[in-house]
Amino acid sequence: MIKKRLNSFKYAFNGIVELIRSQPNAKIHLAFTCIVIAGGFFFQISTTEWCLSILSIALVLSAEAFNTSLEYLTDLVSPDYHELAGKTKDVAAGAVLISAIGAAIVGSIIFLPKVFLLFN
């Protein structure tokens, strides 16, 4: 039982490594993650702002992971072009975009006032 649980964590970490290794957009999301974390420390954001930032980061990275897994599965079951396969990939990519826009809005609400204060 314990070995199965440990293996499930190993497989999950392997999935995260695969996501970061194979997906250029995941690398971009990670770069923004580092910027947000550095900005959070620099501006000493509140606990609530940290929670919102972390939730936003987790949402975007999770959406990217779901999108990648759907792309892999779609390619497996439909190696040749099919209109529905294309729509599936487009909708999954749209979900990533929606989450990224939401995260950018949250980040703007948290950080823009602090940046403006810094320069004024």
Number of C-alpha atoms within 10 A of each C-alpha: 6 7 8 9 10 11 12 12 12 12 12 12 12 12 14 16 11 13 20 19 11 12 13 11 14 21 15 12 17 16 11 14 19 12 11 18 16 12 15 17 11 9 14 12 17 12 9 9 17 17 12 16 22 15 13 22 23 15 17 24 24 16 22 25 20 17 21 20 15 17 18 13 13 17 15 10 9 13 10 9 9 11 8 11 18 15 11 16 18 14 12 20 18 14 17 22 15 14 20 20 14 15 21 16 13 15 17 13 12 19 18 11 10 16 13 9 9 9 6 6
